[in-house]
Amino acid sequence: LPIQEDETAMVLYYLWRHFKKYRDIEFIKGVYDRLVVKPSEFLLDYIDPDTGLPRPSFDPWEEKVGSFTWTTSTVYAALIAAAGFSKIFFDRDRQEIFRRAAEDIKRAMLTHLYDKDKRRFAKAIYEDGSRDMTIDSSISAAFLFRVFGAADETVVGTMNAIAERLWIK
């Protein structure tokens, strides 16, 4: 599909951030099915069973199609958000499904998007199996969307690579 999956994921992620700040349960109750359940189920359905990563979609710049660190990180964050909303609405089965899917995506990121030799995340994996090791700000998503903590070696290596390559001295 010619989509940017991160757009769906970020709505859910920022809806969760909004809820955590304002605690407006009545608003969330009114949009729970439409803006939490249905998008989350789409995100689950759009995971590649072979890699565990989101299926290919457009990058944030709408230039290339692949499985991106950016998109994968946003989907992880969205599923964590969906698990949080499910907990609030006592939907334990859905909460566990979303939490487990997020953890599976995190493992898939380490397997397919993290380069141990370069000690950083790849920008993307393309449909032909090639990796895009371009250093740009989008690979910071593993930290920005809280997939991995600031002290995690995957984040330290990635952020150091970004600083070395992109910092204007």
Number of C-alpha atoms within 10 A of each C-alpha: 9 9 13 17 24 24 14 19 27 19 16 26 24 14 20 22 13 13 15 12 9 9 12 11 14 9 10 19 14 10 13 17 12 12 16 25 18 12 19 25 15 13 22 17 12 16 18 13 10 8 14 19 28 26 22 24 21 19 22 16 7 11 7 14 20 22 27 32 26 23 32 30 31 27 32 29 25 29 30 25 26 30 27 18 23 22 15 13 14 11 13 13 11 18 22 14 16 25 18 15 21 25 15 14 22 21 14 18 25 14 14 19 25 20 17 12 6 12 16 25 31 24 25 28 20 16 12 7 10 10 18 15 17 14 20 14 14 21 27 21 22 27 19 17 19 14 22 17 14 14 10 10 13 20 23 17 17 25 21 13 20 19 14 12 12 12 8 6 4
